[in-house]
Structures are given as C-alpha cells and as structure tokens.
C-alpha cells in the first residue's frame, strides 16, 4: 500500500490564469508556469518516490520534467483532465450566463464527461497507487486531482468540489491508522 501520495497540479497556463476550462486542449505552460514548476523541485526532492505518474498532456509533462522527474515518470491517460466537451475553453461565468445554475460537479459537461466517468478513471489509477510499496508522486490537473482526492477518501466523485486546488501546488494524501486522510493540501512550493 502506498504510504503517501503526493499530488502536483501543473504550473500556470494561459487558460488556467484566465479561468478557462482546460480539459483536453494541449497547451503549454506560461513563463510563470515554468518558474513555478522549477520551484517544485526542492520540496519534492525531500521524498523518495517508488512510483511517479503523469498525465500525457504537455502542461503536466512539462511540470514533471521541470520539477526533475521527467525521466522517471510513467504516463497514465487516466490522469488526463476532465473532458469538458462543449464547455472546453469557456469560463464558468460564460457557461452560467447561458445555463443558469450549472455545476460541473452535478451535471458534468455536454458532450464531455460526467463526474462518475472521471471517478472511474481515477479509481483505476488509485488501484495501481494502492498496490505500490512506498511513496507515489502524481502530476496532473485541478479537477481530476480533486476527484482523485475524493475517491481516496472514499467519497463520491462529485465531492471533489470541496477541494479547491491552485496551480503548481503540492498536496499529500496519506493514512492515519487505517483511515485515508489529507495530510497536506494546496501548498505552494516555497517555504
């Protein structure tokens, strides 16, 4: 069983900075995002990871590489961000203006994924993580990591709505006795 699971949301992109839903659009980090990713190296090197996983999207791959784990990482398509379908590239404000009361966490995205579908993907990742002896490092995206956290805790995928996550932050999932817990959450890489 994994001892600790360290989650890293990728560094800033133009769309994450602007609040646009960035699912499968494969965009690069901004200059600020690259600096953020490089700053992750020092706190991450305090750990010894038995397994390093990353989303195949370039913003996660580049964050992984700049943090010093590019050669050790294994790509997992199940760590791709939520498929936002017709809402890809749009802000929540724009979406709610056309669809009042909409919530990704309740409804998912038209022509995209539902919370349950994202939950099934992260459950596959968690099966692998739980079979790993030692600490695990995961580079991915905001919404998928929030669903992964909810599932780690035994919650429903839509309960990820309770776990806000900023770019280029570190979070640690662990155990207290036999119970899954959040040990640290949404920490910037600087002390």
C-alpha positions in Angstrom: 0.0 0.0 0.0 1.3 3.5 -0.9 2.5 5.3 2.2 2.0 8.8 0.9 0.6 10.1 -2.4 2.0 13.5 -3.4 -0.2 15.3 -5.8 1.1 18.1 -8.0 -1.1 20.3 -10.1 0.7 21.6 -13.2 2.0 25.1 -13.4 0.2 28.1 -14.8 -1.1 28.1 -18.4 -2.7 31.0 -20.2 -6.1 29.3 -19.8 -5.7 28.4 -16.1 -4.6 32.0 -15.4 -7.8 33.2 -17.2 -10.2 30.8 -15.6 -11.0 28.9 -18.8 -11.9 25.2 -18.6 -8.8 23.4 -20.0 -9.6 19.8 -20.4 -8.1 18.0 -23.4 -6.7 21.1 -25.2 -3.0 20.5 -25.0 -1.5 23.9 -24.2 1.9 24.7 -22.7 2.9 26.4 -19.5 3.4 30.2 -19.4 6.8 31.6 -18.4 5.3 31.9 -14.9 4.2 28.3 -15.0 7.7 27.1 -15.9 9.1 29.1 -13.0 6.5 27.5 -10.7 7.4 24.0 -12.0 11.1 24.6 -11.4 10.3 25.7 -7.8 8.7 22.4 -7.1 12.0 20.5 -7.4 13.4 21.4 -4.0 10.4 20.4 -1.8 9.8 17.2 -3.9 13.4 16.1 -3.6 12.9 15.6 0.1 10.9 12.5 -0.8 11.9 9.1 -2.2 9.3 8.0 -4.7 8.6 4.4 -5.6 6.4 5.4 -8.5 6.0 8.7 -10.5 2.9 9.1 -12.7 1.9 11.9 -15.0 -0.9 12.9 -17.3 0.1 12.8 -21.0 -0.9 16.4 -21.6 2.1 18.7 -22.1 1.3 21.1 -19.2 1.6 18.1 -16.7 4.5 16.5 -18.6 6.5 19.8 -18.6 5.8 20.4 -14.9 7.0 16.9 -14.2 10.2 17.5 -16.3 11.0 20.9 -14.8 10.5 19.6 -11.3 13.1 16.9 -12.1 11.0 13.8 -12.6 10.7 13.6 -16.4 12.9 10.5 -16.8 11.2 8.6 -14.0 7.6 9.3 -14.8 5.2 6.9 -16.3 2.4 8.3 -18.4 -1.2 7.4 -17.5 -4.0 8.6 -19.8 -6.4 8.1 -16.9 -4.8 11.2 -15.4 -5.9 13.5 -18.2 -8.1 16.4 -17.2 -11.9 16.2 -17.2 -13.3 16.2 -20.7 -15.3 19.5 -20.8 -16.9 18.8 -24.1 -18.7 21.8 -25.5 -17.5 23.9 -22.5 -13.8 23.5 -23.3 -12.1 26.8 -23.3 -15.0 28.7 -21.7 -15.1 30.3 -18.2 -17.7 29.2 -15.6 -19.1 32.7 -15.8 -19.8 32.4 -19.5 -21.3 28.9 -19.0 -23.6 30.0 -16.2 -24.8 33.0 -18.2 -26.2 30.6 -20.8 -27.0 27.7 -18.4 -28.0 29.3 -15.0 -27.3 27.0 -12.1 -24.9 24.8 -14.0 -22.3 22.9 -11.9 -19.6 20.7 -13.4 -19.8 18.6 -10.2 -23.5 17.9 -10.6 -24.0 17.7 -14.4 -20.6 17.2 -16.0 -20.2 18.7 -19.4 -22.3 18.4 -22.6 -20.5 16.0 -25.0 -17.9 15.6 -22.3 -17.6 13.6 -19.1 -19.8 13.2 -16.0 -18.4 13.1 -12.5 -18.9 9.3 -12.4 -16.9 8.8 -15.6 -13.9 10.8 -14.2 -14.3 8.8 -11.0 -14.0 5.5 -12.9 -10.7 6.8 -14.4 -9.2 7.8 -11.1 -10.3 4.6 -9.5 -8.0 2.7 -11.9 -5.1 5.0 -11.0 -5.8 4.5 -7.3 -5.8 0.7 -7.7 -2.2 1.0 -9.0 -1.2 3.5 -6.4 -2.5 1.4 -3.5 -0.5 -1.6 -4.8 2.7 0.4 -4.7 5.0 0.0 -1.7 6.4 3.4 -0.8 5.5 7.0 -1.7 3.9 7.9 -5.0 4.1 11.2 -7.0 1.3 12.2 -9.4 1.5 15.2 -11.8 -2.0 16.1 -13.3 -4.7 18.7 -13.4 -7.0 20.5 -11.0 -10.3 18.8 -11.4 -9.0 15.3 -12.0 -6.9 15.6 -8.8 -9.9 16.8 -6.9 -11.9 13.7 -7.9 -8.9 11.5 -7.1 -8.8 13.0 -3.6 -12.5 12.4 -3.1 -12.1 8.8 -4.2 -9.0 8.3 -2.0 -11.2 9.4 0.9 -14.0 7.0 -0.1 -16.2 9.9 -1.2 -18.3 10.3 -4.4 -16.5 11.9 -7.4 -18.7 15.0 -7.1 -17.4 15.6 -3.6 -14.2 16.8 -5.3 -16.0 20.2 -5.4 -14.9 20.7 -1.8 -11.1 20.6 -2.5 -10.0 23.8 -4.3 -6.6 23.4 -5.9 -4.3 26.1 -7.3 -1.7 25.7 -10.0 1.8 24.4 -9.0 0.8 23.3 -5.6 1.7 20.2 -3.5 -0.9 18.1 -1.7 -0.3 14.9 0.3 -2.7 12.0 0.7 -1.9 9.5 3.4 -3.3 7.4 6.2 -3.9 7.9 9.9 -4.1 4.5 11.4 -6.0 2.7 8.6 -8.1 5.7 7.5 -7.3 7.6 4.3 -6.6 11.3 5.1 -5.5 14.5 3.6 -2.1 15.2 5.3 -1.4 18.5 3.5 -3.4 20.4 0.9 -2.8 23.1 -1.8 0.7 24.1 -0.5 2.8 26.4 -2.7 6.4 25.1 -3.3 8.0 27.9 -1.3 8.5 27.5 2.4 
